[in-house]
Amino acid sequence: MSTEARPEIIDQWRALQCVYLKTSNALDRELSAQHGIGLNEFETLDLLSERSEEGCRMKDLTAVSPMTQSALSKIVDRLEKAGYVTRAACADDRRSLYVGLTEAGCAVHAKAAALHRELLEANLAG
């Protein structure tokens, strides 16, 4: 297996990495400063807001998140401690946990989503 890649592929990777890091750092910094949540916490709230109003199972949230199950569980722990989500055992499957947004979680998500979308537009619009 050759360790040499075509120079344009390396350039493409570095360009993608640069845009990603610049954008994610700006998002994390501003979400934290203005709303007290980091990018990972926001993304978790955002995914939950797209599920049903009742919430979803942790395993379903893990399936749509790029984060590992362990990382996502820690983020949900922090969000629960902050009062933004609730966790409860599923009535039909006691092995599963159900995660849902609280009123406070909906409120912080709504405010933070406007900033998130604004920063995405500023950093990614061509």
The 8 nearest C-alpha neighbors of each residue, nearest first, counted from 0:
[[1, 2, 3, 4, 5, 8, 9, 6],
 [0, 2, 3, 4, 5, 6, 9, 8],
 [3, 1, 4, 0, 5, 9, 6, 8],
 [2, 4, 1, 5, 6, 0, 9, 8],
 [5, 3, 6, 2, 8, 9, 1, 7],
 [4, 6, 8, 7, 9, 3, 10, 2],
 [5, 7, 9, 8, 4, 10, 11, 3],
 [8, 6, 10, 9, 5, 11, 4, 12],
 [9, 7, 11, 10, 5, 6, 12, 4],
 [8, 10, 12, 6, 11, 7, 13, 5],
 [11, 9, 7, 13, 8, 12, 14, 6],
 [10, 12, 8, 14, 9, 13, 7, 15],
 [13, 11, 9, 15, 14, 10, 16, 8],
 [12, 14, 16, 10, 15, 11, 17, 9],
 [13, 15, 17, 11, 16, 12, 10, 18],
 [16, 14, 12, 18, 17, 13, 19, 11],
 [15, 17, 13, 19, 14, 18, 20, 12],
 [16, 18, 14, 20, 15, 19, 21, 13],
 [19, 17, 21, 15, 16, 20, 22, 14],
 [18, 20, 16, 22, 17, 21, 23, 15],
 [21, 19, 23, 17, 22, 18, 24, 16],
 [22, 20, 18, 24, 19, 23, 17, 25],
 [21, 23, 25, 19, 20, 24, 122, 18],
 [24, 22, 26, 20, 25, 21, 19, 27],
 [23, 25, 27, 21, 26, 22, 20, 28],
 [26, 24, 22, 28, 23, 27, 29, 21],
 [25, 27, 23, 29, 24, 28, 30, 22],
 [26, 28, 38, 37, 24, 30, 25, 29],
 [29, 27, 25, 31, 26, 30, 24, 32],
 [28, 30, 32, 31, 26, 27, 33, 25],
 [31, 29, 34, 27, 33, 32, 28, 36],
 [30, 32, 35, 36, 37, 29, 28, 34],
 [33, 31, 29, 30, 35, 34, 28, 36],
 [32, 34, 30, 31, 29, 35, 111, 36],
 [35, 33, 30, 31, 36, 32, 111, 107],
 [34, 36, 31, 32, 33, 30, 37, 29],
 [37, 35, 31, 34, 30, 40, 41, 38],
 [36, 38, 27, 31, 40, 39, 30, 41],
 [37, 39, 27, 41, 40, 42, 26, 30],
 [40, 38, 42, 41, 37, 43, 74, 27],
 [39, 41, 43, 37, 38, 42, 36, 74],
 [40, 42, 38, 44, 43, 39, 45, 37],
 [43, 41, 45, 39, 44, 40, 38, 46],
 [42, 44, 46, 40, 45, 41, 47, 39],
 [45, 43, 41, 47, 42, 46, 48, 40],
 [44, 46, 42, 48, 43, 47, 41, 49],
 [47, 45, 43, 49, 48, 44, 42, 50],
 [46, 48, 44, 50, 49, 45, 43, 54],
 [47, 49, 45, 46, 50, 44, 52, 51],
 [50, 48, 46, 47, 45, 51, 52, 44],
 [51, 49, 47, 48, 54, 55, 52, 46],
 [52, 50, 53, 54, 49, 55, 48, 47],
 [51, 53, 54, 50, 48, 99, 100, 49],
 [52, 54, 51, 99, 55, 100, 50, 98],
 [55, 53, 99, 51, 98, 52, 50, 47],
 [56, 54, 98, 97, 99, 57, 59, 50],
 [55, 57, 97, 59, 58, 96, 98, 60],
 [56, 58, 60, 59, 96, 97, 61, 98],
 [57, 59, 61, 56, 60, 62, 95, 96],
 [60, 58, 62, 56, 61, 57, 55, 63],
 [59, 61, 57, 62, 58, 63, 64, 56],
 [60, 62, 58, 64, 59, 63, 68, 57],
 [61, 63, 59, 60, 64, 58, 65, 57],
 [64, 62, 60, 61, 59, 65, 46, 66],
 [63, 65, 61, 66, 62, 60, 46, 43],
 [64, 66, 67, 63, 61, 62, 71, 68],
 [67, 65, 64, 71, 70, 68, 61, 69],
 [66, 68, 70, 69, 71, 65, 61, 64],
 [67, 69, 71, 70, 61, 72, 66, 58],
 [68, 70, 72, 67, 71, 73, 66, 74],
 [71, 69, 73, 67, 72, 68, 66, 74],
 [70, 72, 74, 68, 73, 69, 66, 67],
 [71, 73, 75, 69, 70, 74, 68, 76],
 [74, 72, 76, 70, 71, 75, 77, 69],
 [75, 73, 71, 77, 76, 72, 40, 78],
 [74, 76, 78, 72, 77, 73, 79, 71],
 [77, 75, 73, 79, 74, 78, 72, 80],
 [78, 76, 80, 74, 79, 75, 81, 73],
 [79, 77, 75, 81, 83, 80, 76, 84],
 [78, 80, 84, 82, 76, 81, 77, 83],
 [81, 79, 77, 82, 78, 76, 83, 84],
 [82, 80, 78, 79, 83, 77, 84, 76],
 [81, 83, 79, 80, 84, 78, 103, 104],
 [104, 84, 82, 78, 101, 103, 81, 79],
 [85, 83, 100, 79, 101, 99, 78, 82],
 [84, 86, 99, 98, 79, 100, 101, 87],
 [87, 85, 98, 97, 96, 99, 84, 88],
 [86, 88, 97, 96, 89, 85, 98, 95],
 [87, 89, 96, 93, 97, 95, 90, 86],
 [90, 88, 92, 93, 91, 95, 96, 97],
 [89, 91, 92, 88, 93, 95, 87, 97],
 [90, 92, 89, 93, 95, 88, 94, 96],
 [93, 91, 89, 94, 95, 90, 88, 96],
 [92, 94, 95, 89, 88, 90, 91, 96],
 [93, 95, 92, 96, 88, 89, 91, 90],
 [96, 94, 93, 92, 89, 88, 56, 97],
 [97, 95, 88, 87, 56, 57, 89, 86],
 [96, 98, 56, 87, 55, 86, 89, 88],
 [99, 97, 86, 54, 55, 85, 56, 57],
 [98, 100, 54, 85, 84, 53, 55, 101],
 [101, 99, 84, 104, 83, 105, 85, 54],
 [100, 102, 104, 84, 103, 83, 105, 99],
 [103, 101, 105, 104, 106, 100, 83, 84],
 [102, 104, 106, 101, 83, 105, 107, 82],
 [83, 105, 103, 101, 100, 107, 102, 106],
 [104, 106, 102, 108, 103, 107, 100, 109],
 [105, 107, 103, 109, 104, 108, 102, 110],
 [108, 106, 110, 104, 109, 105, 111, 103],
 [107, 109, 111, 105, 106, 110, 112, 104],
 [108, 110, 106, 112, 107, 111, 105, 113],
 [111, 109, 107, 108, 112, 113, 106, 114],
 [110, 112, 108, 114, 113, 109, 107, 115],
 [113, 111, 115, 109, 114, 110, 108, 116],
 [112, 114, 116, 111, 115, 110, 117, 109],
 [113, 115, 117, 111, 112, 116, 118, 110],
 [116, 114, 112, 118, 117, 113, 111, 119],
 [115, 117, 119, 113, 118, 114, 112, 120],
 [116, 118, 114, 120, 115, 119, 113, 121],
 [119, 117, 121, 115, 120, 116, 122, 114],
 [120, 118, 116, 122, 121, 117, 123, 115],
 [119, 121, 124, 117, 118, 123, 122, 116],
 [120, 122, 118, 119, 123, 124, 117, 116],
 [123, 121, 119, 120, 22, 118, 124, 18],
 [122, 124, 120, 119, 121, 125, 18, 22],
 [125, 123, 120, 121, 122, 119, 118, 117],
 [124, 123, 122, 120, 121, 119, 18, 118]]
